[in-house]
Amino acid sequence: HKAALKTAERRWLIAHELFHLFNGEQLHFVRADYDKMSWFVEGTTQYLALKAIRNLALIHEKQYLEILSDIVNQTMDVYRLPVEERQKIQNKPYLDGFFLSWMIEQQWLRYQPGLSLEGFWAFLAQNTDWHEPKTMMWLKNQLENYSQFDFTPFFSLYISGNARIPFENILAKSGYCLRKYQTQKYDAGFRWNFE
């Protein structure tokens, strides 16, 4: 069982690094925004890599749940720390970005079925000049252009601000409950733009 889980984790790592061949080689943020945007570069990659190997049946559902449990436990450990100490945790961008990516995709699935983070990356590939370093506002604008959502509240709360990412609610919305018999709701703070 442990050997199978290690194999699943290696496949996840390989998928993560393969995705970095694209986003790591192509997408660079200006120095002023680099730390704040590591959630997107690393965490979205974590999320998409795990999603890909699950969708391709390269891991079993039990292995997926064990990996997800580990991510949840690490995230809970981080949120038990005082705010100033959380920022020092090395894997925080991976954890934050994993759940922020999941949150974004949940909102898209709910309000605009057919949109996905994979679709967003395809959109970026077709509409981006990769030569110039990007800013946080560039990413916000690209997310808005792709989805027609206003990402201002999302960036204010979770990227520029220190709002706690509602990871328990994100899990519950996907059918994973950390607390038996408890229903949780949340709104990621997106606003719909009617044009």
Secondary structure as the mmCIF struct_conf table of DSSP 4:
data_model
#
loop_
_struct_conf.conf_type_id
_struct_conf.id
_struct_conf.beg_label_comp_id
_struct_conf.beg_label_asym_id
_struct_conf.beg_label_seq_id
_struct_conf.end_label_comp_id
_struct_conf.end_label_asym_id
_struct_conf.end_label_seq_id
HELX_RH_AL_P HELX_RH_AL_P1 LYS A 2 GLN A 26
STRN STRN1 PHE A 29 PHE A 29
HELX_RH_AL_P HELX_RH_AL_P2 ARG A 31 SER A 38
HELX_RH_PI_P HELX_RH_PI_P1 TRP A 39 GLY A 43
HELX_RH_AL_P HELX_RH_AL_P3 THR A 44 ASN A 55
TURN_TY1_P TURN_TY1_P1 LEU A 56 ALA A 57
BEND BEND1 LEU A 58 ILE A 59
HELX_RH_AL_P HELX_RH_AL_P4 GLU A 61 TYR A 79
TURN_TY1_P TURN_TY1_P2 ARG A 80 ARG A 80
BEND BEND2 LEU A 81 LEU A 81
HELX_RH_AL_P HELX_RH_AL_P5 VAL A 83 ARG A 86
TURN_TY1_P TURN_TY1_P3 GLN A 87 LYS A 88
TURN_TY1_P TURN_TY1_P4 GLN A 90 ASN A 91
HELX_RH_AL_P HELX_RH_AL_P6 LYS A 92 TYR A 111
BEND BEND3 GLN A 112 GLN A 112
TURN_TY1_P TURN_TY1_P5 PRO A 113 GLY A 114
HELX_RH_AL_P HELX_RH_AL_P7 LEU A 117 ASN A 127
TURN_TY1_P TURN_TY1_P6 TRP A 130 HIS A 131
BEND BEND4 GLU A 132 GLU A 132
HELX_LH_PP_P HELX_LH_PP_P1 PRO A 133 PRO A 133
STRN STRN2 LYS A 134 LYS A 134
HELX_RH_AL_P HELX_RH_AL_P8 MET A 136 SER A 147
STRN STRN3 PHE A 149 ASP A 150
HELX_RH_AL_P HELX_RH_AL_P9 THR A 152 PHE A 154
HELX_RH_PI_P HELX_RH_PI_P2 PHE A 155 SER A 160
BEND BEND5 GLY A 161 GLY A 161
HELX_LH_PP_P HELX_LH_PP_P2 ALA A 163 ILE A 165
HELX_RH_AL_P HELX_RH_AL_P10 PHE A 167 LYS A 173
TURN_TY1_P TURN_TY1_P7 SER A 174 GLY A 175
BEND BEND6 LEU A 178 ARG A 179
TURN_TY1_P TURN_TY1_P8 LYS A 180 TYR A 181
STRN STRN4 ARG A 191 TRP A 192
HELX_LH_PP_P HELX_LH_PP_P3 ASN A 193 PHE A 194
#
